[in-house]
């Protein structure tokens, strides 16, 4: 695995380096500086060790989303009719429970309180009313926004509005939230240069000053002499998670609100960012604008709370790369969702509805490195399309990421295209089976209303319906162990995948990427001996074909014919 990731890292590093070369005069740069810059642009330095842990999505979430088929042509009737069809067709009984509205549900206007609201034409009854109707069917409603200034369809989005939007969603009763990455604005890696800080009780003018000599400097933080400043120096080296300054003895007369003024040395004309950690517990995040240097000094004020007596104030910028920026921004939203769900339940004396948090930045910032800290699932790849090449490409990448998936935190190779476009029956079946083997979220993307015939009965002969309702295959996806399959063998167009299941059972999927039928074999003893599963060696195994339901006895080696672009899926049990 290590080599795969270093390859990905190198590729990203090379891309970053290429971009960097374009932007700078190449003569300035020696290869070492260039390499360092490239690696820095992708490395993760911020702390992502604490798991998200909102108690949701302990198995991969299952449901439906409006995007793959309906795109921007959605309205409240379509969403409700789909929910009804999910229930009436029996899909709900198979485990599909989230009805997710993707992009284009929003009005382009926030309301007078700054809240998002449904489009006046297509969602006239409002989202809360729709949640109640969908809940009435025993199903849950999901919604969408972007970690940017606008969504991918250029509608209002949530960057900078995390708290208010999370509160709105919790108040509406939303239980699944997909957070896209269009129109993202990365957090600056630059930190301000601090001449001194001033702390004043809110509403009073007499602040107490703490100069640069009173700070404890760590990492690359250092004092720079500067005759333009009254104090004659400032603290530099706080950018890119490289250094930190702490004022350990900030005195407050009493507990309460204070104004912290950062007196800064205006230098580069870049946006800046700083985190202020008070007494090791209270975190304040602040953005500083790019500065014109008509004068040398600037002031930047933040409201903070201090305790009576001595306090510590730590100033730093934890963002060293795009990866850090995305990790922090997604974690910020995740935190607000958890807070909002909890507070709404507390205020209203009702049971808390945890919100499944679906990170969707297309794998761009290596979300498998930090996604389990920020949310419940993360897209690993670009947008899926109902084409075999797209399914295959996504599979080839996502299958490598098995180590990062687990209960409550899943790799997301994107929503299903089963039943869409021109995928053949075998291709649809393979797509579904591969996603189940990879413990992927099963979010359907087809028109569920088609499963209900004119006379109100369910079209159980519909091939797409048959695929999506195969409970044995779904059980592989939903297995409580929560382990993504590993590729046991790859040989030209033939893959053998193995997924451990509870009770020492496991699933073996034979995948034929070529267009004509082939015979693929595997040895159960070898799978066990190579520790792909936790199953005792036995003389005899029972193999159940989870599509045809045929049963076989195997003594070790086994082989099966696999159609072109097809799969065979077996559950293996010790006899
Ligand atoms: C991005 C996402 C898609 C979908 C669209 C909506 O492309 O990756 O899944 O949500 O935005 O605009």
Boltz pocket constraint, residues with backbone or C-beta under 6 A from the ligand:
constraints:
  - pocket:
      binder: B
      contacts: [[A, 67], [A, 102], [A, 103], [A, 151], [A, 152], [A, 153], [A, 180], [A, 360], [A, 362], [A, 383]]
      max_distance: 6.0
